[in-house]
Amino acid sequence: STRDVPKNVSVSISPSGVIVEGDSVTLSCSSDSNPPAEINLPVNPVISISPSGEVVDEIKCFLSSIVCGKYKCKSRNKHGEKYSAVTLNVMYPPRSVSVSISPSGQIKEGDSVTLSCSSDSNPPAEISWFKENQSSAVGSGRIYSISKISSDHSGKYKCKSRNKHGEKYSAVTLNVMCELMINCILFTSKFSIF
């Protein structure tokens, strides 16, 4: 029989299709080799010698874990080694949603204010802006700008970050405080809604 470096090295994922954070996923690595190859998957650091040329590991995917990402399977015998790689694309709902205000500090009436919403999600989230006591969105997209701000703009603004796996909010309150209707200062406070 022919003795050579490993051939036909492949990695497969089961189940196939969309992987959502928290799912259990099975990775299989196989190769053709004579003599039998040592096959290594980084899920399990132990190198297994498999006459059948296959190694299977089950993992539970959490985005905070290093086990979810790109995997490289190494198949090695005394004649050489070959690699095959696969990437786990893990889907997850929005997290770490936050709102920032520019410019920061005190803003006088008549100035322009920009609210920015950021979040981490896969797939990328759709961003919508809502003002308290208004049922429809006042804006969409990561940036919401208010030009020539006045006391009419006072209130709580919510950023909604949403994808098909979930949604999360963060909010900021704009208060325009006027003294004798002359000097108007905008004070801001922000908080997250969990």
Backbone as JSON, one array per atom type, in Angstrom:
{
  "sequence": "STRDVPKNVSVSISPSGVIVEGDSVTLSCSSDSNPPAEINLPVNPVISISPSGEVVDEIKCFLSSIVCGKYKCKSRNKHGEKYSAVTLNVMYPPRSVSVSISPSGQIKEGDSVTLSCSSDSNPPAEISWFKENQSSAVGSGRIYSISKISSDHSGKYKCKSRNKHGEKYSAVTLNVMCELMINCILFTSKFSIF",
  "N": [[0.84, -1.19, 0.0], [0.34, 2.33, -0.56], [2.32, 4.73, 1.04], [2.07, 7.85, 2.42], [1.88, 11.47, 2.84], [-0.83, 12.83, 4.84], [-4.04, 13.02, 3.23], [-6.88, 14.67, 1.7], [-7.95, 16.17, 3.87], [-10.46, 17.33, 6.01], [-12.89, 19.44, 7.61], [-15.96, 19.35, 9.25], [-19.16, 20.74, 10.19], [-21.75, 20.17, 12.47], [-24.98, 20.63, 13.8], [-25.65, 21.77, 10.41], [-26.06, 25.06, 8.99], [-27.57, 27.96, 10.55], [-25.89, 29.06, 13.44], [-26.56, 29.68, 16.71], [-25.7, 31.58, 19.56], [-24.98, 29.64, 22.39], [-25.87, 27.27, 21.37], [-25.26, 23.74, 20.88], [-22.58, 22.36, 19.15], [-21.16, 20.15, 16.82], [-17.96, 19.33, 15.79], [-16.23, 17.78, 13.2], [-13.32, 16.15, 12.16], [-11.51, 14.81, 9.53], [-9.37, 12.59, 7.63], [-7.49, 11.06, 4.97], [-5.05, 8.68, 5.38], [-1.98, 6.94, 5.39], [0.7, 5.74, 7.01], [-1.84, 5.64, 9.73], [-3.03, 8.85, 10.76], [-2.14, 11.38, 13.2], [-4.6, 13.32, 14.52], [-5.59, 16.58, 15.19], [-7.77, 18.68, 16.89], [-8.44, 21.94, 18.0], [-10.36, 22.23, 19.96], [-10.17, 20.23, 21.78], [-7.25, 19.72, 23.37], [-5.84, 17.36, 23.39], [-4.05, 15.09, 21.47], [-5.29, 12.8, 19.22], [-4.95, 9.47, 18.11], [-6.18, 7.99, 15.39], [-7.24, 5.26, 13.73], [-9.33, 5.2, 11.93], [-9.24, 7.67, 10.98], [-10.65, 9.92, 11.88], [-11.78, 12.52, 13.99], [-13.92, 13.62, 16.52], [-15.45, 16.3, 18.16], [-17.51, 17.79, 20.61], [-18.88, 20.93, 21.23], [-20.0, 23.75, 23.17], [-21.31, 26.68, 22.17], [-20.38, 29.85, 23.12], [-20.15, 33.3, 22.88], [-18.32, 34.61, 24.41], [-16.43, 32.77, 24.84], [-13.34, 31.26, 23.96], [-13.53, 29.15, 22.27], [-15.18, 29.49, 20.14], [-14.94, 30.35, 16.93], [-12.42, 30.49, 14.49], [-11.4, 27.36, 13.32], [-8.73, 25.12, 13.02], [-7.87, 22.14, 11.65], [-5.44, 19.72, 12.11], [-3.75, 17.22, 10.46], [-1.48, 14.67, 10.81], [1.27, 12.61, 9.98], [4.22, 10.51, 9.93], [5.23, 11.19, 7.5], [4.5, 13.73, 6.89], [2.32, 16.67, 7.15], [-1.05, 17.94, 6.97], [-3.52, 20.57, 6.63], [-6.8, 21.75, 7.46], [-9.38, 24.17, 7.54], [-12.1, 25.74, 9.31], [-14.7, 28.07, 9.91], [-16.66, 29.14, 12.61], [-19.57, 30.84, 12.52], [-21.1, 32.61, 14.7], [-24.28, 33.51, 15.76], [-25.86, 36.18, 17.56], [-27.87, 38.09, 19.9], [-28.35, 41.72, 20.24], [-25.99, 43.41, 22.36], [-24.27, 45.21, 24.96], [-25.24, 47.82, 24.47], [-25.1, 51.27, 24.02], [-25.38, 54.82, 24.51], [-24.05, 57.82, 23.29], [-23.22, 61.31, 23.6], [-22.73, 64.21, 21.69], [-21.77, 67.58, 21.24], [-20.0, 66.98, 24.36], [-20.73, 67.86, 27.79], [-21.91, 71.14, 28.81], [-24.49, 72.49, 26.85], [-25.63, 75.11, 24.93], [-28.82, 76.61, 24.26], [-29.92, 76.47, 20.93], [-27.67, 75.36, 19.9], [-26.32, 72.5, 18.11], [-26.97, 69.05, 18.59], [-25.73, 65.76, 18.75], [-26.73, 62.45, 18.93], [-25.41, 59.28, 19.48], [-25.6, 55.84, 18.88], [-24.4, 52.73, 19.87], [-23.77, 49.24, 19.44], [-23.22, 45.73, 19.96], [-23.56, 42.99, 17.93], [-24.67, 40.07, 16.09], [-26.42, 38.95, 13.39], [-25.55, 42.34, 12.21], [-27.25, 44.97, 13.96], [-30.43, 46.65, 13.54], [-30.97, 50.06, 14.04], [-33.07, 52.16, 15.9], [-34.65, 55.21, 16.91], [-36.45, 56.56, 19.64], [-38.67, 58.9, 21.16], [-39.83, 59.77, 24.39], [-43.29, 59.32, 25.08], [-44.01, 59.3, 22.46], [-45.2, 57.28, 19.94], [-44.2, 56.45, 17.5], [-41.11, 56.03, 15.72], [-38.53, 58.47, 15.93], [-36.28, 58.66, 14.5], [-33.75, 56.87, 12.62], [-30.99, 54.6, 12.29], [-27.5, 54.76, 13.26], [-26.79, 57.3, 14.11], [-28.36, 60.13, 15.49], [-29.42, 63.32, 14.97], [-29.93, 66.55, 16.36], [-30.77, 69.72, 15.5], [-30.29, 73.15, 16.37], [-31.14, 73.12, 19.18], [-33.76, 73.2, 21.61], [-36.0, 73.96, 24.37], [-38.14, 72.44, 23.68], [-37.13, 70.08, 22.86], [-36.58, 68.66, 25.08], [-36.57, 65.71, 27.1], [-36.78, 62.07, 27.27], [-34.79, 60.0, 25.29], [-34.75, 57.03, 23.49], [-32.63, 54.52, 22.33], [-33.08, 51.86, 20.23], [-31.8, 48.76, 19.66], [-31.86, 46.19, 17.42], [-32.02, 42.86, 16.23], [-32.81, 39.75, 14.51], [-32.54, 37.99, 16.55], [-33.02, 39.19, 18.93], [-33.53, 42.13, 21.05], [-32.38, 45.25, 22.43], [-32.23, 48.05, 24.65], [-31.02, 51.41, 25.11], [-30.88, 54.49, 26.86], [-31.16, 58.1, 26.94], [-31.52, 61.14, 28.7], [-32.56, 64.36, 27.93], [-32.42, 67.53, 29.2], [-33.41, 70.75, 29.03], [-32.56, 73.51, 30.65], [-33.74, 76.59, 31.55], [-32.9, 79.84, 32.5], [-34.54, 82.6, 33.52], [-35.41, 82.73, 30.96], [-33.32, 83.41, 29.33], [-30.53, 82.48, 29.46], [-30.0, 79.38, 28.4], [-29.3, 76.16, 29.29], [-28.24, 72.95, 28.45], [-28.61, 69.99, 30.13], [-27.45, 66.71, 30.6], [-28.26, 63.29, 31.13], [-27.65, 59.85, 31.33], [-28.58, 56.41, 30.93], [-28.75, 52.84, 31.08], [-31.05, 50.45, 29.84], [-31.94, 47.34, 30.91]],
  "CA": [[0.0, 0.0, 0.0], [1.08, 3.58, -0.66], [2.48, 5.48, 2.28], [2.23, 9.24, 1.99], [1.35, 12.46, 3.77], [-2.3, 12.79, 4.88], [-4.75, 13.63, 2.11], [-8.33, 14.89, 1.86], [-8.27, 16.63, 5.23], [-11.66, 18.16, 5.99], [-13.6, 19.7, 8.86], [-17.38, 19.58, 9.04], [-19.91, 21.26, 11.33], [-23.09, 19.62, 12.59], [-25.8, 20.73, 12.59], [-25.3, 22.84, 9.49], [-26.99, 26.18, 9.04], [-27.33, 29.06, 11.48], [-25.46, 28.71, 14.79], [-26.9, 30.73, 17.66], [-24.96, 31.48, 20.81], [-25.58, 28.7, 23.32], [-26.11, 25.99, 20.7], [-24.22, 22.72, 20.86], [-22.09, 22.14, 17.79], [-20.19, 19.07, 16.69], [-16.94, 19.48, 14.75], [-15.6, 16.52, 12.81], [-12.14, 16.29, 11.32], [-11.15, 13.51, 8.96], [-8.36, 12.6, 6.58], [-7.0, 9.77, 4.48], [-3.63, 8.63, 5.73], [-1.32, 5.65, 5.6], [0.04, 5.18, 8.2], [-2.87, 6.5, 10.33], [-2.54, 10.17, 11.16], [-2.55, 12.03, 14.43], [-5.5, 14.41, 14.14], [-5.74, 17.51, 16.3], [-8.72, 19.79, 16.86], [-8.1, 22.77, 19.16], [-11.38, 22.13, 21.0], [-9.58, 19.32, 22.75], [-5.81, 19.78, 23.09], [-5.25, 16.02, 23.34], [-3.91, 14.55, 20.11], [-5.85, 11.45, 19.13], [-4.52, 8.63, 17.0], [-7.42, 7.35, 14.96], [-7.09, 4.48, 12.51], [-10.38, 5.55, 10.98], [-8.93, 8.99, 10.44], [-11.66, 10.91, 12.21], [-11.88, 12.99, 15.37], [-15.15, 14.37, 16.71], [-15.56, 17.01, 19.42], [-18.73, 18.58, 20.77], [-18.65, 22.14, 22.0], [-21.16, 24.61, 23.38], [-20.8, 27.97, 21.7], [-20.68, 31.13, 23.76], [-19.28, 34.25, 22.21], [-17.24, 35.0, 25.31], [-15.49, 31.66, 24.93], [-12.37, 31.22, 22.86], [-13.74, 27.99, 21.41], [-16.01, 29.85, 19.0], [-14.17, 31.17, 16.0], [-11.86, 29.72, 13.38], [-10.77, 26.11, 13.74], [-7.82, 24.49, 12.07], [-7.62, 20.72, 11.92], [-4.13, 19.28, 11.63], [-3.59, 15.78, 10.3], [-0.03, 14.5, 10.7], [1.96, 11.34, 10.18], [5.67, 10.68, 9.83], [5.59, 11.68, 6.17], [4.15, 15.14, 6.75], [1.05, 17.07, 7.74], [-1.95, 18.77, 6.17], [-4.46, 21.33, 7.45], [-8.07, 22.22, 6.92], [-9.93, 25.14, 8.49], [-13.52, 26.09, 9.22], [-15.04, 29.18, 10.81], [-18.0, 29.14, 13.18], [-20.17, 32.17, 12.51], [-22.09, 32.5, 15.78], [-25.26, 34.6, 15.81], [-26.25, 36.55, 18.92], [-28.66, 39.32, 19.96], [-27.59, 42.91, 20.63], [-25.47, 43.55, 23.71], [-23.4, 46.39, 25.14], [-25.84, 48.98, 23.81], [-24.81, 52.51, 24.74], [-25.64, 56.08, 23.81], [-23.12, 58.9, 23.6], [-23.71, 62.63, 23.21], [-21.7, 65.13, 21.2], [-20.61, 67.68, 22.13], [-20.25, 66.67, 25.76], [-20.76, 69.04, 28.65], [-23.04, 72.05, 28.7], [-24.82, 72.91, 25.49], [-26.57, 76.22, 24.98], [-29.94, 76.57, 23.33], [-29.53, 76.9, 19.6], [-26.6, 74.49, 19.42], [-26.7, 71.2, 17.55], [-26.6, 67.9, 19.43], [-25.74, 64.48, 18.06], [-26.8, 61.24, 19.75], [-24.85, 58.13, 18.78], [-25.93, 54.56, 19.52], [-23.53, 51.64, 19.45], [-24.1, 47.93, 20.01], [-22.49, 44.58, 19.43], [-24.52, 41.94, 17.59], [-24.45, 39.34, 14.84], [-26.0, 39.93, 12.4], [-25.64, 43.73, 12.67], [-28.59, 45.35, 14.39], [-31.08, 47.86, 13.05], [-31.06, 51.04, 15.12], [-34.18, 53.1, 15.84], [-34.7, 56.18, 18.01], [-37.78, 56.91, 20.1], [-38.77, 59.9, 22.22], [-40.91, 59.43, 25.31], [-44.65, 59.75, 24.75], [-44.24, 59.23, 21.02], [-45.25, 55.86, 19.61], [-43.42, 56.16, 16.3], [-39.69, 56.38, 15.8], [-38.17, 59.82, 15.48], [-35.1, 58.55, 13.66], [-33.18, 55.54, 12.43], [-29.56, 54.63, 12.05], [-26.65, 54.88, 14.44], [-26.68, 58.71, 14.49], [-29.57, 60.97, 15.51], [-28.97, 64.71, 15.17], [-30.92, 67.59, 16.66], [-30.19, 71.03, 15.23], [-30.92, 74.27, 17.08], [-31.88, 72.5, 20.28], [-34.54, 74.1, 22.46], [-36.69, 73.26, 25.45], [-39.07, 71.49, 23.08], [-36.42, 68.82, 22.66], [-36.38, 67.99, 26.37], [-37.22, 64.41, 27.25], [-35.96, 60.86, 27.22], [-34.63, 59.39, 23.97], [-34.32, 55.64, 23.58], [-32.05, 53.85, 21.18], [-33.43, 50.44, 20.18], [-30.93, 47.95, 18.8], [-32.66, 44.99, 17.19], [-31.88, 41.92, 15.11], [-33.83, 38.7, 14.61], [-32.29, 37.18, 17.75], [-33.42, 39.91, 20.13], [-33.39, 43.58, 21.03], [-31.96, 45.86, 23.69], [-32.38, 49.5, 24.64], [-30.28, 52.31, 25.98], [-31.61, 55.76, 26.81], [-30.54, 59.32, 27.43], [-32.5, 62.18, 28.98], [-32.12, 65.71, 27.63], [-33.16, 68.55, 29.95], [-32.99, 72.12, 28.74], [-32.9, 74.34, 31.8], [-33.67, 78.0, 31.18], [-32.92, 80.79, 33.61], [-35.12, 83.87, 33.08], [-35.62, 82.62, 29.51], [-32.2, 84.02, 28.6], [-29.44, 81.53, 29.32], [-30.53, 78.02, 28.42], [-28.23, 75.17, 29.34], [-28.69, 71.57, 28.31], [-27.97, 69.01, 31.01], [-27.72, 65.36, 30.11], [-28.02, 62.12, 31.97], [-27.91, 58.66, 30.52], [-28.63, 55.15, 31.65], [-29.05, 51.7, 30.22], [-32.21, 49.64, 30.2], [-31.54, 45.94, 30.74]],
  "C": [[0.88, 1.25, 0.0], [1.13, 4.27, 0.69], [2.84, 6.91, 1.9], [1.72, 10.17, 3.09], [-0.17, 12.36, 3.77], [-2.92, 13.54, 3.7], [-6.21, 13.84, 2.49], [-8.71, 15.26, 3.29], [-9.47, 17.57, 5.17], [-12.24, 18.31, 7.39], [-15.06, 19.97, 8.53], [-18.05, 20.02, 10.33], [-21.3, 20.64, 11.31], [-23.75, 20.17, 13.86], [-25.32, 21.87, 11.69], [-26.33, 23.95, 9.6], [-26.59, 27.2, 10.09], [-26.96, 28.51, 12.86], [-25.74, 29.91, 15.69], [-26.14, 30.49, 18.95], [-25.7, 30.59, 21.8], [-25.88, 27.35, 22.71], [-24.96, 25.03, 20.94], [-23.86, 22.42, 19.42], [-21.07, 21.02, 17.8], [-19.26, 19.35, 15.52], [-16.33, 18.12, 14.48], [-14.43, 16.8, 11.89], [-11.75, 14.92, 10.81], [-10.07, 13.68, 7.9], [-8.07, 11.17, 6.14], [-5.5, 9.73, 4.73], [-3.17, 7.2, 5.9], [0.17, 5.93, 5.79], [-0.99, 6.13, 8.78], [-2.27, 7.78, 10.89], [-2.93, 10.5, 12.59], [-3.39, 13.24, 14.01], [-5.76, 15.27, 15.36], [-6.79, 18.57, 15.99], [-8.49, 20.62, 18.12], [-9.17, 22.78, 20.25], [-10.86, 21.28, 22.15], [-8.09, 19.24, 22.47], [-5.14, 18.41, 23.0], [-5.21, 15.55, 21.89], [-4.38, 13.1, 20.11], [-5.28, 10.73, 17.92], [-5.71, 7.78, 16.59], [-7.2, 6.58, 13.67], [-8.14, 4.83, 11.47], [-10.18, 6.94, 10.39], [-9.97, 10.04, 10.74], [-11.64, 11.24, 13.69], [-13.13, 13.84, 15.48], [-15.13, 15.01, 18.09], [-16.87, 17.77, 19.45], [-18.42, 19.77, 21.65], [-19.97, 22.87, 22.2], [-20.69, 26.03, 23.13], [-21.31, 29.13, 22.53], [-19.68, 32.13, 23.22], [-18.11, 34.65, 23.09], [-16.17, 33.93, 25.42], [-14.57, 31.63, 23.73], [-12.63, 30.06, 21.91], [-14.61, 28.32, 20.2], [-15.25, 30.81, 18.08], [-13.68, 30.31, 14.86], [-11.12, 28.51, 13.92], [-9.87, 25.59, 12.63], [-7.58, 23.06, 12.53], [-6.27, 20.35, 11.31], [-4.08, 17.76, 11.6], [-2.12, 15.5, 9.98], [0.36, 13.03, 10.84], [3.45, 11.57, 9.93], [6.12, 11.2, 8.47], [5.26, 13.16, 5.97], [2.81, 15.46, 7.4], [0.26, 17.96, 6.78], [-2.96, 19.43, 7.1], [-5.76, 21.56, 6.69], [-8.71, 23.12, 7.97], [-11.41, 25.37, 8.25], [-13.78, 27.2, 10.24], [-16.48, 29.03, 11.3], [-18.5, 30.58, 13.24], [-21.35, 32.16, 13.49], [-22.98, 33.74, 15.81], [-25.64, 34.89, 17.26], [-27.01, 37.87, 18.91], [-27.81, 40.52, 20.38], [-27.17, 42.89, 22.1], [-24.62, 44.81, 23.75], [-23.94, 47.6, 24.37], [-25.59, 50.23, 24.64], [-25.08, 53.72, 23.86], [-24.6, 57.11, 24.24], [-23.65, 60.21, 23.02], [-22.54, 63.5, 22.77], [-22.35, 66.46, 20.82], [-20.99, 67.34, 23.56], [-20.25, 67.96, 26.58], [-21.99, 69.89, 28.42], [-23.23, 72.52, 27.27], [-25.88, 73.99, 25.57], [-27.67, 76.05, 23.94], [-29.52, 77.16, 21.99], [-28.41, 76.07, 19.02], [-27.17, 73.22, 18.79], [-26.16, 70.09, 18.44], [-26.7, 66.64, 18.6], [-25.75, 63.35, 19.07], [-26.3, 60.08, 18.91], [-25.16, 56.87, 19.57], [-25.0, 53.49, 18.98], [-23.97, 50.35, 20.13], [-23.28, 46.87, 19.32], [-23.51, 43.49, 19.16], [-24.11, 41.25, 16.3], [-25.75, 38.59, 14.5], [-26.12, 41.36, 12.94], [-27.08, 44.14, 12.93], [-29.11, 46.56, 13.61], [-31.28, 48.79, 14.24], [-32.24, 51.98, 14.87], [-34.15, 54.0, 17.08], [-36.14, 56.53, 18.34], [-37.69, 58.0, 21.17], [-39.96, 59.55, 23.09], [-42.22, 60.08, 24.87], [-44.9, 59.85, 23.25], [-44.13, 57.77, 20.59], [-44.39, 55.51, 18.4], [-41.99, 56.64, 16.47], [-39.46, 57.79, 15.29], [-36.94, 59.8, 14.58], [-34.64, 57.12, 13.54], [-31.71, 55.67, 12.09], [-28.78, 54.94, 13.31], [-26.61, 56.32, 14.98], [-28.05, 59.38, 14.44], [-29.15, 62.39, 15.87], [-30.15, 65.63, 15.44], [-30.24, 68.94, 16.43], [-30.99, 72.11, 15.95], [-31.78, 73.77, 18.23], [-32.57, 73.56, 21.13], [-35.23, 73.28, 23.54], [-37.69, 72.25, 24.91], [-38.43, 70.12, 22.88], [-36.16, 68.08, 23.97], [-37.12, 66.66, 26.39], [-36.24, 63.27, 27.15], [-35.97, 60.29, 25.8], [-34.08, 57.98, 24.15], [-33.75, 55.17, 22.25], [-32.43, 52.38, 21.27], [-32.53, 49.74, 19.18], [-31.58, 46.59, 18.64], [-32.13, 44.17, 16.02], [-32.84, 40.77, 15.36], [-33.63, 37.81, 15.83], [-32.66, 37.91, 19.04], [-33.25, 41.41, 19.98], [-32.99, 44.07, 22.42], [-32.0, 47.37, 23.53], [-31.3, 50.17, 25.48], [-30.92, 53.68, 25.82], [-30.78, 56.91, 27.35], [-31.65, 60.35, 27.66], [-31.88, 63.56, 28.73], [-33.01, 66.69, 28.39], [-32.59, 69.92, 29.62], [-33.49, 73.01, 29.88], [-32.7, 75.81, 31.43], [-33.78, 78.89, 32.42], [-33.35, 82.15, 33.08], [-35.28, 83.93, 31.56], [-34.48, 83.25, 28.7], [-31.1, 83.0, 28.36], [-29.99, 80.11, 29.47], [-29.37, 77.04, 28.33], [-28.85, 73.79, 29.24], [-27.9, 70.68, 29.25], [-28.36, 67.63, 30.52], [-27.48, 64.34, 31.2], [-28.36, 60.91, 31.14], [-27.87, 57.42, 31.39], [-28.98, 54.05, 30.66], [-30.29, 50.99, 30.75], [-31.86, 48.19, 29.91], [-32.76, 45.08, 30.49]]
}
